[in-house]
Amino acid sequence: MSEPEFPRTIGKVAARELAAHGYTTFDSLTAVSAKELLKIHGVGPKAIRILGEELAAQGKTYAAD
């Protein structure tokens, strides 16, 4: 499993669970909706907000619901 590029501020559990589901890069998050990510154990609204802000800074977004 590759090391995720996500900021540590999302929490270790959220980063680990995202990586376990194959989400290790910001590009990988553009293929899934925030609603789907929230279904992953350990990924909460704070992580979704932080990741969404970083995606926006890169000119990207989560996939539509």
Buried (B, 14 or more C-beta within 10 A) or exposed (E): EEEBEBEEEBBEEBBEBBBBBEBBEBEBBEEBBBEBBEEBEBBBEEBBEBBBEBBEEEEEEBEEE
